[in-house]
Amino acid sequence: MFFVDYSKKCGFWFDQAGDGSPDFSHAHAFMTTAGAQAGGVTDVKTGLDGYLYVVDYAGGKLYRFSDANDARTDALATGGQAEEEGGETAMWIESTPNTYNWQYGDVVTYKLMTPPGSPPLDPKNVTWRVTNGHCVKNPCTGTNDCHVHEVSLSTDSLTGLSGSFRPSPHPMESFINILARVGMPDGSTQKVEFTSHALSYNYKLTSDPPGLPIIIEEFVCLASPCITSQMAKTNPGFAAQNVQV
């Protein structure tokens, strides 16, 4: 049996169990459209010629495989972005509530701190950027697929020595990245970053009969029971997939 997942950009195949039904206890990845060849597979069919065809709707491509082991290694890419690194600085950011203590609905405050005795900073030379990020493990590549949302800050929180915001709700484990760009008296610019994680809970979902794939928002668990996490005070949606053989 073959299965494609649009959101995870993956294609899988399953062995047959002793009774001839698909064995959902282990999925074998045979393709991905992640990374440089980003797309989105939507359908898989066996052609009259015996080859397996996979439609990449988002990428505008049609893939053909002669068998399940015809892996296209040029398409197997483990994407990822390098994190931007700032220069060394003695300044730091303090945030309240502390990491792993904030949840949906909380107001998160931040403040730029400097060592005692440091020259005072001009608040007009401090600008802020806040992003709200979420990650989920890709069952095809084994890596974490992460995406971020820009947090809309008020005018008072865009500049100055401090600010506040409310994290966006998301039914996945979440984190926030707070970035301050500081104009120094010598004309240089220094970057100060701080990352804080939300309070989250783990929970377990099962299906009847067991072993069915379960969709949990943007995460696909290939075979229940499934254990996942969510940001506190959010309500995730989930559904069991009706697998047709």
VMD Tcl script that draws the C-alpha trace (Angstrom):
set ca {
  {0.00 0.00 0.00}
  {1.20 3.50 -0.86}
  {0.32 6.74 0.91}
  {1.24 10.39 0.23}
  {1.11 13.27 2.70}
  {0.79 16.78 1.26}
  {1.65 18.71 4.44}
  {4.74 16.60 5.19}
  {5.79 16.46 1.51}
  {6.35 12.70 1.79}
  {5.44 9.44 0.14}
  {5.32 6.17 2.12}
  {4.72 2.48 1.52}
  {3.56 -0.20 3.97}
  {4.31 -3.92 4.11}
  {1.53 -6.48 4.14}
  {0.64 -8.18 7.40}
  {0.05 -11.92 7.61}
  {-3.65 -11.51 6.79}
  {-2.90 -9.40 3.71}
  {-3.87 -6.05 5.28}
  {-1.39 -3.12 5.47}
  {1.01 -3.23 8.40}
  {0.77 0.29 9.81}
  {3.31 -0.37 12.57}
  {6.11 0.84 10.32}
  {6.08 3.24 7.38}
  {8.82 3.23 4.73}
  {9.53 6.60 3.12}
  {10.28 6.37 -0.59}
  {10.25 10.06 -1.58}
  {10.02 13.62 -0.32}
  {9.60 16.98 -1.99}
  {11.10 18.88 0.96}
  {14.13 21.14 0.81}
  {15.29 22.59 -2.49}
  {12.59 20.74 -4.45}
  {9.77 21.93 -2.22}
  {6.35 20.96 -3.48}
  {3.33 19.05 -2.30}
  {2.31 15.54 -3.34}
  {-1.45 14.99 -3.59}
  {-2.10 11.62 -5.26}
  {-0.48 8.27 -6.01}
  {-1.64 5.75 -8.63}
  {-0.36 2.63 -10.37}
  {-0.28 3.15 -14.14}
  {-1.20 0.67 -16.86}
  {2.53 0.17 -17.44}
  {2.98 -1.09 -13.87}
  {4.91 1.99 -12.72}
  {3.92 4.03 -9.68}
  {3.01 7.66 -10.42}
  {2.98 10.45 -7.82}
  {1.45 13.85 -8.55}
  {3.24 16.89 -7.09}
  {0.49 19.49 -7.41}
  {2.33 22.35 -5.68}
  {5.59 21.69 -7.50}
  {3.98 21.07 -10.91}
  {5.70 17.70 -11.39}
  {4.83 14.07 -12.04}
  {7.13 11.42 -10.55}
  {7.40 7.85 -11.83}
  {8.85 4.96 -9.79}
  {9.60 1.48 -11.09}
  {9.32 -0.06 -7.57}
  {9.23 0.96 -3.92}
  {13.04 0.99 -3.76}
  {13.39 3.42 -6.67}
  {14.30 6.21 -4.27}
  {15.19 9.50 -5.95}
  {18.09 10.54 -3.82}
  {18.25 13.95 -5.50}
  {14.81 14.68 -4.00}
  {15.71 13.55 -0.49}
  {16.75 16.80 1.08}
  {16.81 17.61 4.76}
  {15.98 21.28 4.67}
  {16.83 23.77 7.34}
  {17.95 27.31 7.77}
  {21.04 28.55 9.53}
  {20.31 30.70 12.50}
  {21.47 34.27 12.35}
  {24.17 34.97 14.88}
  {24.75 38.33 16.46}
  {28.00 39.80 17.70}
  {29.23 39.43 21.24}
  {27.50 41.75 23.67}
  {27.19 42.16 27.43}
  {23.49 43.06 27.12}
  {20.72 40.52 27.65}
  {16.93 40.26 27.52}
  {14.71 39.38 30.46}
  {11.20 38.10 29.84}
  {8.17 37.48 32.05}
  {6.65 34.88 32.44}
  {9.81 32.80 32.34}
  {10.43 30.11 29.74}
  {8.13 27.06 29.97}
  {5.72 29.12 32.11}
  {3.70 31.16 29.59}
  {0.63 29.88 27.76}
  {-2.03 31.08 25.36}
  {-3.69 34.26 26.64}
  {-0.72 35.43 28.70}
  {0.91 38.81 28.17}
  {4.65 38.33 27.69}
  {6.85 41.29 28.60}
  {10.47 41.81 27.62}
  {13.18 44.25 28.66}
  {16.72 44.98 27.49}
  {19.20 44.74 30.33}
  {22.72 46.17 30.63}
  {25.44 45.56 33.24}
  {25.58 47.98 36.21}
  {27.59 51.07 35.42}
  {27.11 50.82 31.65}
  {26.41 54.04 29.72}
  {22.66 54.61 29.32}
  {21.14 53.61 25.99}
  {18.97 55.87 23.89}
  {15.54 54.13 23.74}
  {15.03 55.51 20.23}
  {18.01 53.44 19.05}
  {16.51 50.11 20.20}
  {14.14 48.27 17.83}
  {12.39 44.95 18.43}
  {11.24 41.98 16.36}
  {9.31 39.04 17.81}
  {8.47 35.78 16.05}
  {6.30 32.91 17.26}
  {7.62 29.52 16.09}
  {6.34 25.94 16.02}
  {8.07 22.66 15.14}
  {6.82 19.18 14.35}
  {8.85 16.10 13.49}
  {8.69 15.07 9.83}
  {8.10 11.30 9.72}
  {9.67 11.14 6.27}
  {13.01 12.88 6.85}
  {13.23 12.47 10.65}
  {14.00 16.18 10.99}
  {11.95 18.93 12.60}
  {9.83 21.01 10.26}
  {9.60 24.49 11.74}
  {7.71 27.59 10.74}
  {7.41 31.01 12.33}
  {4.78 33.73 12.48}
  {5.65 37.39 12.73}
  {4.15 38.86 15.91}
  {2.47 42.20 15.39}
  {3.81 44.59 18.01}
  {2.22 47.81 19.17}
  {3.93 51.09 18.35}
  {5.18 51.39 21.92}
  {6.68 47.88 21.79}
  {8.49 48.29 18.45}
  {11.08 50.65 19.94}
  {12.37 51.46 23.40}
  {13.94 49.48 26.21}
  {10.93 47.23 26.86}
  {7.68 45.99 25.38}
  {4.98 43.34 25.52}
  {2.79 41.13 23.31}
  {0.44 38.15 23.37}
  {1.73 34.94 21.72}
  {-0.48 33.61 18.94}
  {-2.49 30.48 19.73}
  {-1.26 27.27 18.17}
  {-2.07 23.62 18.98}
  {1.59 22.63 18.80}
  {4.53 23.10 21.10}
  {5.52 26.75 20.63}
  {8.42 29.06 21.22}
  {9.06 32.77 20.82}
  {12.21 34.51 19.64}
  {12.77 38.08 20.79}
  {15.36 40.09 18.88}
  {16.63 43.55 19.82}
  {18.75 45.65 17.48}
  {20.67 48.24 19.46}
  {22.32 51.30 17.96}
  {25.50 51.91 19.94}
  {27.15 55.30 20.63}
  {30.05 54.42 18.30}
  {27.64 54.00 15.37}
  {27.68 50.19 15.35}
  {24.63 47.95 15.76}
  {24.47 45.00 18.14}
  {21.89 42.23 18.18}
  {20.58 40.62 21.33}
  {18.33 37.53 21.12}
  {16.30 35.54 23.58}
  {14.25 32.37 23.01}
  {11.49 31.27 25.38}
  {9.29 28.14 25.20}
  {5.61 27.82 26.06}
  {4.16 25.59 28.73}
  {3.00 22.45 26.90}
  {1.25 19.19 27.68}
  {1.72 15.71 26.23}
  {-1.30 13.56 25.46}
  {-2.04 10.21 23.87}
  {-4.61 9.42 21.16}
  {-5.78 5.99 20.08}
  {-8.11 4.73 17.35}
  {-10.62 1.90 17.16}
  {-9.44 -0.29 15.54}
  {-5.90 0.57 16.64}
  {-3.19 1.36 14.12}
  {-5.04 3.94 12.00}
  {-3.22 7.14 10.94}
  {-4.38 10.18 12.94}
  {-4.21 13.78 11.75}
  {-3.52 16.21 14.59}
  {-3.63 19.71 13.11}
  {-0.41 19.91 11.01}
  {1.03 16.66 12.35}
  {0.33 13.23 10.86}
  {0.82 10.21 13.13}
  {1.18 7.19 10.85}
  {-0.19 4.60 13.27}
  {-2.04 5.07 16.55}
  {-1.60 5.18 19.48}
  {-0.04 8.62 19.00}
  {1.69 10.81 21.56}
  {2.00 14.52 20.82}
  {2.20 17.83 22.66}
  {0.26 21.06 22.55}
  {0.60 24.61 23.81}
  {-1.28 25.04 27.09}
  {-4.82 26.48 26.85}
  {-5.22 25.60 23.15}
  {-7.62 23.08 21.67}
  {-6.18 20.98 18.83}
  {-8.35 19.35 16.19}
  {-7.74 15.75 15.19}
  {-9.28 13.05 13.00}
  {-8.57 9.41 12.18}
  {-7.94 8.74 8.50}
  {-10.13 6.20 6.72}
  {-7.48 4.11 4.95}
  {-8.78 2.33 1.84}
  {-6.80 -0.64 0.53}
}
mol new
graphics top color blue
foreach p $ca { graphics top sphere $p radius 0.5 }
foreach p [lrange $ca 0 end-1] q [lrange $ca 1 end] { graphics top cylinder $p $q radius 0.2 }
display resetview
